Amino acid sequence: MAGAERHEDERVPAGGMVTTTVRFDAETWEAIEREARRRGMSKAALIRDATVAQLARVEAAALVRAELSAELEALGDLRRRVSIVEAALRRLLGPRRR
């Protein structure tokens, strides 16, 4: 599937829409036509909705990655603190007896 072409000098009008050309192979285009017909919507609306959904997934994935990174960093901090407490307890309690 080929991507959309956009020229550097194109400007998106505030609150407006941009028209572009997207090329699909015959099999993909037939699938788009079938799905649009099944949903009772235009092919353009189906493609637009799918694109917006994909962008939302990409943004959500980036947020999840950032949150996981922060959680892992916090976990590392917690492990370091536990190590410090364990070392202090060993010094205070002395050698372990069985």
VEXDREN-2710 file (C-alpha; in Angstrom, 1 decimal):
% VEXDREN-2710
k/r/px/py/pz
1/MET/0.0/0.0/0.0
2/ALA/1.5/3.3/-1.0
3/GLY/1.5/6.3/1.3
4/ALA/-0.1/9.7/0.8
5/GLU/2.0/12.4/-0.8
6/ARG/2.1/15.8/0.7
7/HIS/4.0/18.8/-0.4
8/GLU/5.9/21.1/2.0
9/ASP/4.1/24.2/0.9
10/GLU/0.6/22.8/1.7
11/ARG/-1.0/24.5/4.7
12/VAL/-3.9/23.0/6.7
13/PRO/-6.6/25.7/7.1
14/ALA/-7.6/26.3/10.7
15/GLY/-10.5/24.0/11.4
16/GLY/-10.5/22.9/7.8
17/MET/-9.9/19.7/5.9
18/VAL/-7.1/18.7/3.5
19/THR/-7.7/16.7/0.4
20/THR/-5.0/14.2/-0.6
21/THR/-4.6/11.2/-2.8
22/VAL/-3.9/7.7/-1.4
23/ARG/-3.2/4.7/-3.6
24/PHE/-4.3/1.2/-2.7
25/ASP/-3.8/-2.1/-4.5
26/ALA/-7.0/-3.6/-6.0
27/GLU/-7.4/-6.2/-3.2
28/THR/-7.2/-3.6/-0.5
29/TRP/-9.5/-1.2/-2.3
30/GLU/-12.1/-4.0/-2.7
31/ALA/-11.9/-4.8/1.1
32/ILE/-12.3/-1.0/1.8
33/GLU/-15.4/-0.9/-0.4
34/ARG/-16.9/-4.0/1.2
35/GLU/-16.3/-2.7/4.8
36/ALA/-17.6/0.7/4.0
37/ARG/-20.8/-0.8/2.4
38/ARG/-21.2/-3.1/5.5
39/ARG/-20.9/-0.2/7.8
40/GLY/-23.1/2.1/5.7
41/MET/-20.5/4.7/5.4
42/SER/-18.4/6.3/2.6
43/LYS/-15.0/4.9/1.8
44/ALA/-13.5/8.2/2.6
45/ALA/-15.1/8.2/6.1
46/LEU/-13.9/4.6/6.7
47/ILE/-10.3/5.6/5.7
48/ARG/-10.4/8.8/7.7
49/ASP/-11.8/6.9/10.8
50/ALA/-9.2/4.2/10.5
51/THR/-6.4/6.8/10.2
52/VAL/-7.6/8.7/13.3
53/ALA/-7.9/5.4/15.2
54/GLN/-4.3/4.4/14.3
55/LEU/-3.0/7.8/15.4
56/ALA/-4.8/7.4/18.7
57/ARG/-3.3/3.9/19.2
58/VAL/0.2/5.3/18.5
59/GLU/-0.3/8.1/21.0
60/ALA/-1.8/5.7/23.6
61/ALA/1.2/3.4/23.1
62/ALA/3.6/6.3/23.6
63/LEU/1.8/7.2/26.8
64/VAL/1.9/3.6/28.1
65/ARG/5.6/3.4/27.3
66/ALA/6.3/6.6/29.2
67/GLU/4.2/5.4/32.2
68/LEU/6.0/2.1/32.2
69/SER/9.4/3.8/32.0
70/ALA/8.4/5.9/35.0
71/GLU/7.2/2.9/36.9
72/LEU/10.4/1.0/36.2
73/GLU/12.5/3.9/37.4
74/ALA/10.4/4.1/40.6
75/LEU/10.9/0.4/41.1
76/GLY/14.6/0.8/40.7
77/ASP/14.6/3.6/43.3
78/LEU/12.6/1.3/45.7
79/ARG/15.0/-1.5/45.2
80/ARG/17.9/0.8/46.1
81/ARG/16.1/2.0/49.2
82/VAL/15.4/-1.6/50.3
83/SER/19.1/-2.4/49.9
84/ILE/20.0/0.5/52.1
85/VAL/17.5/-0.5/54.8
86/GLU/18.7/-4.2/54.6
87/ALA/22.4/-3.1/55.0
88/ALA/21.5/-0.9/57.9
89/LEU/19.6/-3.7/59.6
90/ARG/22.5/-6.1/59.1
91/ARG/24.8/-3.6/60.8
92/LEU/22.3/-3.0/63.6
93/LEU/21.5/-6.6/64.2
94/GLY/24.9/-8.1/63.6
95/PRO/25.5/-11.6/62.2
96/ARG/22.5/-13.9/61.9
97/ARG/22.3/-16.9/64.2
98/ARG/20.5/-20.1/63.3
END
